[in-house]
Amino acid sequence: MNIQLPPQFPPAPRVTIEVVQDLVCPWCRLGVRRLLRALRRRPELRISLIWRPFLLNPDIARSGMPRGEYVVRKFGGEDRARRLYASIAEIGRGDGLEFRFDLIRRTPSSVDAHRLLRWAAGREVDVSALVEALYTAHFAQGQDIGDQRVLATIAGSHGLNPTAALHFLASDRESEMVFAENLRAHRLGINGVPCFVIGGRHAIAGAQDLAVLDRLLDVALVEAAEG
């Protein structure tokens, strides 16, 4: 008896997405959530995510600064910031995200958080989940993600050794690379985040709708298949 086997389709080509983002950027939190949601809807895709740092506040002290002082410097006053934050919080609710700007007491430097992601990328952990955990800690819980002990605790809850993470963070390794990557992004013309570079050819900035991300993924897949 002859058995007819179903046709074998070649696997989808692998596509690399560089995610240029800052962990203290609320629009990045929205954009990353939408990107990950778009990818989860396409389980047949083979995607490699590269998390690239961007520093919205490159000159801020590594210890951060009081939130009130930051708001005045960034927005000129609390009233303007309050209106903007209310708008972001409303958009976030539509994406299932909670923003509690009222809980944030210090605006942290994001250098150490970016360093942690670079360190985690070389280990067997879900870096995407770690990214979302860092966003949640800052924007929903008001935790200081500039504090190395806070970062080590978050790392420990995502499969990393917290003692090893704290040891790495205390060493200041990868700091120069974070600043170098930030400079590289600006030299490439990336002046706003989030920015997604798909397949090394197509870049799109902002917290895009799922339909836009789907179309970009389709284009990247066709180009990757064509070589």
Buried (B, 14 or more C-beta within 10 A) or exposed (E): EEEEEEEEEEEBBEBBBBBBBBBBBBBBBBBBBBBBEBBEEBEEBEBEBEBBBBBBBBEBEEEBBEBEEBBBEBBEEEEEBBEBBEEBBEBBEEEEBEBEBEEBEBBBBBBBBBBBBBBBEEEEBEBBBBBBBBBBBBBBEBBBBBBBEBBBBBBBEBEBEBEBBBEBBEEEEBBEBBBEBBEBBEEEEBEEBBBBBBBEEBBBBBBBEEEEBBEBBEBBBEBBEEE
